[in-house]
Amino acid sequence: RASSKMAYQQGVEDRENITVLPTICANGTYLPPLYIFAGERIQSDWRANNVLKASFAVSPNGWINNDLALWWLK
């Protein structure tokens, strides 16, 4: 019916989305990626075998915010 709306949810309930920020410039240079997980603390095993020298961060919802963006760029 036209009056009813369907609400869709991305993903499944037993999985968690993370934010990944890769940055590659036109001249071929790049910043190591930033992985943002939902939570309060970084787990030590996230950094195991970190061949890309990626940065890891947490935020309450797993999304980037101004503070994380500035921290990553510095």
Secondary structure, DSSP 4 states (H G I P E B T S, - for coil): -TT------SS-TT----EEEEEE-TTS-EEEEEEEEESSS--GGGGTT-TT--EEEEESSS---HHHHHHHH-
